[in-house]
Amino acid sequence: MRSDPSDNGGLFVGRRPGTAPVRFRALPKRGGALRQRIDGSLAGILLSAMILLSLLCWGPIPLACLWIGSQIDYLSGSVSLGLLVSFIGLFVFLFGTLAILRRLDQAWILVRRAAGHDQRSGVLGRIFAITAVVCAGIFMFWFVVIHGPGAEFSGTGTGSGG
C-alpha cells in the first residue's frame, strides 16, 4: 500500500490509521432483560443531563458571567476589567460545559449499545440545535411580547410614550 505522500503525488490514498471496522472474534454476549432495562434507564438519565447542560449554555451561564463581570466592574471601577473577566468566564464555562456534554454523549452511546440498541452516533448535535431553537423562541417571545415594543403598546412598559 502506498500511503507516503511523496509516493502518490501528495495525496493520501487509503484508510486513515485507526479507522478500520471493528471485528469481534465472537459477538458480545447480551445482558439479560433486567440489565437492558437498567441500561435503558441510565441512557434516559444521561440524555436528561445532556438536555439540562445544553439549556444552561443558552441562558444561565452567560447571565452568570455577565453578573460576575458587573461585580468586578463595581469592585474595581474598571469596565474593561469587568468585560475581560466576563469573556474569560464565558469562554471557560461554555467550553467546559461542551467538554462535559461530549463525554456524556459518548457514555450515552455506550449505554444505549448495552441496552440492546444499534447506536452508532450520538445525539449531542441534535440536542444542542433543538435547545438553541427553543431558547431563541423563548427569548423572542420575551423580547417582543413581554419586554419589547409590545409592552410599550400595552401600557405596562417603561417607555416614555405619551
HELIX and SHEET records of a PDB file:
HELIX    1   1 ALA A   33  CYS A   57  1                                  25    
HELIX    2   2 PRO A   60  SER A   76  1                                  17    
HELIX    3   3 VAL A   79  ALA A  114  1                                  36    
HELIX    4   4 LEU A  124  PHE A  141  1                                  18    
HELIX    5   5 TRP A  142  HIS A  147  3                                   6    
HELIX    6   6 PRO A  149  SER A  154  1                                   6    
END                                                                             
